Amino acid sequence: MNDKLKMLIKIVVVLAVIVLVADLIYFIYNKNKNKIFFKSLNSYVLYNGNYYGVGSNNLNNKSKEQATLIKYNSNYREVWSKELNTKYNSAYFNVANDGKYLLAVGSYEKTEDENKDVLRTALFVKYDSDGKVIFKKSYQNLGNSKFVNVLVVDDGYIVVGQSIYPNDVLGNENTGGAIMIKYSKSGKLLWKKNIGGNKSGLFNAVIKSGKYLYVVGKDATRYGIVVKYDLDGNVIKSVSYAKTDTSGFTDVVKVDNYLYVVGSRKNNLDDEYDHDHDALIVKYDLDLNVVKEESYKESKNGIERFNKLIYDGNDLVVVGHTAILDKKNSTEKEYKYYYKGLINKYNLNLKLLNSNVYHNNNDDYFSDVKLINNNYLVSSYYKHFNNIYNTRFLSYSKDLK
């Protein structure tokens, strides 16, 4: 075979490979161009100089959502990431620490039927600080369940969340709705309580003060709820708030003889599509009477909500989001938004002291905040390239700079 023929064959082979690679790239692009790839950071704790965060990601070869525990060093750089080994989709929503142990709560598709029907089982996992699983507990009652938050107490753990009927199921069971379960330190279920509607009841946060537990969430669609329990899970009093968004109240702190809860308030009660909400903070006395409430609006005809709050020893600091209407991609029934992170400071009489809106990307979500080294450290996730979301930490001074 002469040299010219060899060269011609080589050129043909190279061209064929180029065409094949181009076709493969085109196929992958078109397959995934409308898919969202993400890594979320929903909550974090500080332990022994490192930060441990939880969330989920689908940056794997099967593009399934996987519950994730992430360790960051003191400079917020990722040290390691542990994905929970589940066959189907899973996610973590909150994390707490009990000394050297980390407690993650969330949900996962436990069975093939749950994966097929897009249903979840509640999930509670205890790790050591190296990311080794100590125990993994699941809970299912009415067919669609999740754990949203966890509280460490002297003799165990109290987890709160939801167990409701699937959308296409009707029933009269009174064992679901917003749920609260106490586990021992070894993971034994000690007791369980529930309240609210079996199609929408939800608990989002729980705190302990003295002889009582205070829990917030929603007891029905767009009705916030605050419940006072004794330490055995017996209801002392329960009050509802009309009307919130579909998440209800999402966090609570106690300062002196008052509770402060946050969420979002529905402005137009006749608007079935939830097009207009204001961020909301409500002050209750310990008998669950409303003392005062304040709402916050950043964008006209948009959606605002507060997700988390802390007490810094003097004032209240809240984080959440505001939204800008995406008119191009919205319809009369379904609005699309660009999200911006929001951090506000209030005094204990709910006077707004300072506010800061963060918007460096198409979407910015603020998920958690803590007072660390005299600054407010915010966890967030953001859209940083086309359809890819990633995580970040943002540190704010006391004047929210």
Secondary structure by P-SEA (a helix, b strand, c coil): ccaaaaaaaaaaaaaaaaaaaaaaaaaaaaaccccccccccccccccccbbbbbbcccccccccbbbbbbbbccccccccccccccccccccccccccccbbbbbbcccccaaaaaabbbbbbbbbbcccccccbbbbbbcccccccccccccccbbbbbbbcccccccccccccccbbbbbbccccccccccccccccbbbbccccccccbbbbbbbccccbbbbbbbccccccccccccccccccccccccccccbbbbbbbbbcccccccccccccbbbbbcccccccbbbbbbccccbbbbbcbbbbcccbbbbbbbbbbbccccccccbbbbbbbbbbbbbcccccccbbbbbccccbbbbccccccccbbbbbbcccccccccccbbbbbccccc
